[in-house]
Amino acid sequence: MGQEPWPHAPVPSLGGDVWHWQLEAMHVVSRVRADLRARIAHPSVCSTSTDDARDGLLLVFEELASNALRHGGGAVRALVVAGTDGWLLDLSDEAPDRPPVPAVDRDPALGGMGLHLVAQLSTSYGWESRPGRKHVWALLPNGLHPLEPVQDRVPEPRAPEVPRSTD
């Protein structure tokens, strides 16, 4: 089976505090993740979200940031909007012609399952091409209000089929 596309959808608008970073290289991701962790540890954020939701935000950030650096190109930018019901993550790079593609029919031991994890933790997600940039985004709940998904999920990853012996 071929690769399933990541949904092509515009970055949604979300009101709230806006935080942004430049990601020059992979080693910067851990520094930015630490900064994001400190920001969401603030009492105003802790009182409006659960521990699991904040952990999910950090995990999705790390997955999307590392994908942008590995598979994107040029300057990578991270944007997080902290809204009242959750967060918007928007990772952009300079590869507008290379959409994100979730791994399908790959042994999970080989990696590449990050987009499936993003899909599981997000209420919606997608990507958008703008002049000179690709934006890969995810909306994550704060954990206090159940949110219904607004789109179909990407297919579950499957391991390659192993031929059965016929005795």
C-alpha positions, -999 to 999 in steps of 0.1 A, spaced: 0 0 0 12 35 -7 18 63 18 -12 81 32 -11 119 30 -12 142 60 -44 163 57 -39 194 36 -57 222 56 -50 258 65 -34 266 98 -64 275 121 -67 307 140 -65 305 178 -64 334 202 -41 334 231 -5 340 242 19 335 212 54 321 217 79 316 188 114 303 183 139 298 155 153 263 153 187 264 136 197 228 143 186 196 161 204 205 194 183 236 197 151 215 200 159 204 235 166 240 246 134 253 231 115 223 246 129 233 280 117 269 275 83 257 264 81 234 295 89 264 317 62 285 300 35 259 305 46 254 341 34 289 349 5 288 374 -19 304 348 -13 275 324 -11 248 350 -45 259 364 -61 256 330 -46 223 318 -37 188 330 -3 172 334 -10 147 306 -21 175 282 11 195 289 32 163 284 14 157 251 21 193 240 59 188 247 59 155 229 41 168 198 64 198 198 94 176 198 81 154 170 70 182 147 102 202 153 125 172 146 105 164 115 108 200 102 146 199 108 151 164 93 127 165 63 121 202 58 147 227 47 161 261 54 150 281 84 127 263 107 103 283 129 82 271 158 51 289 169 29 279 199 -4 297 207 -16 290 242 -54 293 240 -80 289 267 -90 254 257 -57 241 243 -27 249 221 -19 254 185 16 243 173 28 255 140 62 243 127 73 258 94 102 252 71 113 263 36 102 231 18 66 239 7 67 212 -20 74 184 5 42 175 25 45 155 57 39 118 50 30 94 79 48 60 77 26 32 66 36 -5 63 68 1 82 82 -18 111 77 5 142 112 -6 153 125 14 123 111 47 136 91 72 117 59 68 138 60 105 150 31 117 128 9 89 141 16 100 176 8 136 167 -25 124 152 -34 105 184 -27 134 207 -43 161 186 -79 171 181 -70 182 146 -38 186 125 -27 193 89 -3 212 67 -4 242 45 19 255 18 24 292 17 48 312 -6 83 297 3 71 279 34 54 248 46 34 249 78 27 216 97 3 222 126 -16 205 153 -43 216 178 -40 200 212 -66 200 240 -58 213 275 -71 180 290 -100 197 310 -126 198 283 -132 168 260 -129 180 224 -142 160 195 -119 154 166 -128 175 136 -114 152 109 -105 116 102 -74 102 117 -45 90 96 -45 53 92 -29 32 119 6 21 111 8 -15 100 38 -38 101 48 -53 68 30 -86 61 51 -117 68 44 -146 44 30 -176 62 47 -209 56 25 -236 43 34 -269 59 
